[in-house]
């Protein structure tokens, strides 16, 4: 089921999320709903707080080429356990900050540990776009948005645009 995505500024997007203590069918259903929401948006990543759920859950799929097999991943309690000194800069966007982009520099390669939908611990090394996406989504779980990496004036300009967008959305 597709869920509504919160638009910045929203206080829920700035909260630190609680760890997932126990996997339940409700949480697995939430992960499925988040994947549907992400694909329909369309996006390559979505964090639970973006749909108003303050739990440490992210979903992502950075396969973008037509004809390639999608690789949907749901991560419960994801954490970066190692990162490279080498960095990448990507122009990032966010489903909670539509049509706004900014260059963010992050570690190029990261090792991530998480719990999968069956409750098994997983670890994997991510590189390039996948690494950027995982870090972007984990930031959401810690109440941080990609615009927090930008200069104050640019961040304020984007926030004002989002406030205007939200006003326009309530009028329709």
N, C-alpha and C positions, 0 to 999 in steps of 0.2 A: 504494500500500500504506500502510495506517495504521501510524504509528509510536507507540511509547509516549512520553508527555510526562513529563519530569523534574519532580519536585515539590521546591520549596524546603523546607528548605535542602539544596542539593547543590553541591559545590564547582565543578562545571562551569558553573553558572549565574553564577558570579562571575569567570569568566576572560574576558580580552580575546581576541577571535577573530582568526584569521589571515585576511588578504585572500585572495580567490580569484584565483589567478594565471592560470589557464587554464580556460576552460569545457570541460567534458567531458560525455559522455553520462551519466556517473554523477552529476554535479552537476545536470544537467537532470532526471534521474529523482528525485534528492533533492528538488528544488523541487516536482515533481509529488506526491511522497509527503507533503511538508509541507502542500500545499494540501488533500489528502485528509484529513490529520490535523486541520488547522485547521477545515475545514467540519464534520467529524464531532464535534468536541469539544463544542459548537460555539463558534467564536471568530471574530474579525475580523482577527487577525494572529498570526504565529508566527515565531520566530527559530530558526535552526539549533541554537544551544546548548540550546534547550529540548527537543530530541530527542537531545542528547548529541554533536552535531557542531559542532566549534569552528571553523567557517568563517563568513565574512561574507556570509550569505544570509538574507534575510527574505522572507516572503510575506504578503500581506494582501488583503482584500476588504471594504471598509466599506459595500458596498451591503446595506442591511438591510430595505428595504421589499419586501413580497410583490409579485410581479409585475414587479419591476424586474430588468433583466438583470444578472447577476453580473459583477463586474469583477476577476477574479483577477490579481494583479500579483506577479511574482517579481523581487526586486532583489538583484543580486550586487554587493558592495562599495558599498552605499548610503552617501551622505554628505550632510549638510545643508550647503548652500553659502551660504544666506542665510536669515535669519529676521526676522519682524516684531517691532517693539517691543510691539505689541498682543498681549495674551495671552488664553487661554481656560483655564477650569478645568473639567475633566471628572472624573467619578468613574470611576477606572480600575480594571480588574481584570486578571487574568493567568491563562492556562491553567496556569502552573506554581505558582500560588497560588490554588487553586480556592475559590470562594465568599467571597473576601475583597476588599474594595474600599476605595479611598481617593481623596480629592480631590487631583489633581495639576495645577499650573498650568504651562503651556508656551506657547511662541510660537503665536499663532493661525494664522499663515501662514508656510510654509517653502518654500524652493526646494531640491530634492533632485536629486543626480546619481547615476546607477547604471548598471550594465551589465545589459542584458536577456539573456534566455536564448539569444539568437543572437550575443551578444558585442558588440552595438551600444551605444554610450553614449547614455543617455537623460537628459533633464532635464525636470522638471515642477514646477509650483507646486501645493502642496496646502494646503487650508484646512480649518478646523473639525476634525471627527472624523478625517478622513483625515490631517491634519497631526499630530494627537495620536497616532494609531496608528503612523505612520511613526517618530516620535520615540521612542515606547515600544519599538518593535522594534529600532531602532538602539541604544538604551540596552542592550538585551540583548547586542548584539555587543561592547559595551564593559564587560560584567560588571556592569551596573547594573539594579536592579529598581525597579518603581514604589514599593515600600515604602521604598526609600532616600530618597524625597522626604518621607516622613512623619516625625512626631516619634518620638523614641527609644522611648518607652513603647508607642506604638501598633505600631511595627515589631516590638518584642520580643513583644508579645501575639500578633501575627499569626504570627511565627516559631514560637512555642510551639504554636499551633494546628496549624501545618503539621507539626511534629515529631510531634504526637499523631496526626494523620491518617496520616502515613507508618507509624507503629507499628501502627495499626489495619489499614492495607492489607496489611502483612506477615503479619498473623494470619489473613487470610481466604484 
